[in-house]
Amino acid sequence: MAAIGVFCASSSTLDQRWLDLATATGHELASRGHSLVSGGGCVGMMGALADGTRSGGGYTLGVIPQPLVDLEVADTASDELVVTDGMASRKTLMIEKSDAFVTLPGGLGTLDELFEVWTTAVLGMHRKPVVLVNADGFYQGLLDWLDRLADTEFVRHSARDLLLVADSVPAAIDTIEARLDAIEARLDATDARLG
């Protein structure tokens, strides 16, 4: 199946409902046979996500910068833990290792990761699905603002359309699976024409 990069909060002071959402996301990935590519942390939603994936029998790859390892927040239980020299190289490696991306509720770091993978998709640097989970309307203000940017032509509508939105994790994974199937079908059709 697919390696799904998931971006989410790593704060340890979050409401339990967000930790539960992250755990459920991990279970959903594992139950569908997908592996997790995470930011490699063991705290907050990031830790709950990895634990949820492993408890469901899923494979976890964590990518974490050395300074966060030094703070002792690395997910040392990961099936594979890759340590990078900084945040930029972490994002680059997560993009390389993932087939698609899901963004759960989060703060500045999560938004940074979301905008990186979305921007690189818009620039044609990858064709990997990017799905934002708007659980309980968490990202509605952001989505409204992005729609206004598109309406005023600060963002092309075609670029805005590359950011997919789902209200729940199962819907997000459904969207990813459908997009990956469509990409594979197009590649197969191209191979058949060329072969």
N, C-alpha and C positions, 0 to 999 in steps of 0.2 A: 504494500500500500504506500501511502505518502508520508513524507517527513513534514510535519506541520510546525512552523515557527509560531510561537505564541508570545505576545508581548502583554505584560500586565504589571500591576503595582508590586513593589517589594516592601512596602511599609508594614511595620509590625503593629500599627495602631489602628487598623481598619476594622470596620464593622464585620461581624461574623458572616453576614450574608455574602460579602465579597469573597471571603475565604472559601465559603461553601460553593460559590460559583466556579472558582478556580479548581477546586477538587472535582466538581462535576465535569468540568471541561476535560480534565485528565482522564476521568473514567470514560467519557464519550470517545476520546481519541483511542484509548486502549480497546474499547469494545468494538470499534470499527476496524481495528488492525493497523492504525496509524501510529507512527512514532512521534515523539515530542522533541523539538529543538527549542530550548529555553535559554534565558539569560544566565543560567547556572547558579542562581542564588537559592538559599534554603529558607528564606524568610518571607513573610507576607504571602501574597497571592502566588508569587513565583514558587515558593516552597510548597504550598498546598497543591499547586498544579502538578509539579513533579511527583509529589507523593501520591496524588490521585492517579496519575498515569501508571506509576509502578504498581500500585495496589491492584490495578486492573490488569496487570500483566504486560503493560506496554513498555517500550524501550525509550530511555531518556538520554538525550545528548545535551549537556550544559556547556555554554560558552561564556566565560567570565573573565574580566580583566584582573590582572595581578593585584592592583590596589584593593579590590574587593575580596580577593583571597586573603590578603593581609589583614583585613578586618574580620576574618573568620566567618564570613557569610556564604561560603561556597557550598554547593550541594554535593558533598563528597559521596553521597549515595548514588549519584548519577551512574548509569551504565557506562557513559563516556563523558569525561570532563576535560574540556580544552581551555587552557589558560592563555589569554592574549595580553599584549602589552598595554592596551588602552581601550576606551569605549568605541572609537571609530573602527578599529580592527575587529572588535567583537561584532558590531553590526554587519560588517562586510562578510565575516565568516558565517554568521547566522543566515544571511541572504543566500550565500553559496550553498549551505547545507540544507536549506528548506525548499520544498516544492510548492508551498503556499503559506499564507500568513493569516493569523487570527489576532485581532487586538481586543483584549478585554479591558474593563475599566482600569485606569491608571493615571499617573501624573505626568510630570515633565519628561522623564525618561521614556515612558511609554509613548507619549506623543512624538518624541524625537524619533523613535524607532518606526512608528507608523508613517510619519512623513518621509522618512528615508526610503522605505520600501515602496511607498506609493509614488514618490517622485521618480525613483529609478524605473518603475514600471511605465510611467508616463513618458520617460525619455527613451523607452524601448530597450533598456538594458536587461530586462527580463520580462517574461510573459506569465509570471506566477500570480495566481489570484490573491487579492488583498481584501480581507473581510473585516469590517468593524462591527463588533457586537454591541449594540445599543441597548443593553440590558436595563430595564426599568427607566428608559429614557436618559441614561447616564450621559450620552454624547449628543443629545438633541440640540443643545445650544451650538455646539461645534458644527453639526450638520447644517443647521439653519444658516450659520455664517458662511460655510463653504458653498451652499446653494446661492447665497447673495453674491459671493465672489464670481460664480459662474454666470449669474444673471447680469452682472456688470462687466463681464469679459476680462476680469483679472485672472480667471481660470477658465480654460476651454471646457465646454460641456463634455467633450470626449474624454478629457482628463478627469473631470469630476465623476464620470460614469465608471472609470476604472476602480474607484473606491466602492466596493460592494458593502451593503449594510444588511445586517440580520438582527432580529430582536432577541434571538436565543442562540445558545451554543449549538443545539442540534440543527437549527436552520443554517447556521454558519457552515457547519461541516457538510450539510447537504449541498450548499452552494459550491463549496470547494470541490466536492466529489464530482458534481455535474460539470464544472468548468474544466477540471483535469481530464475527465472523460472526453469532453469536446475537443480539447487540445490534442489528446492522443488520437482521436478519430481523424482529425485534420492531418496529423503527421502520417498516419497510416495511409490515408488517401493520397498524400503527396508521394510517399514511397511507392505506392502501387503505380502511380502515373510515371514515375521516373524509372521504375524497375521493369 
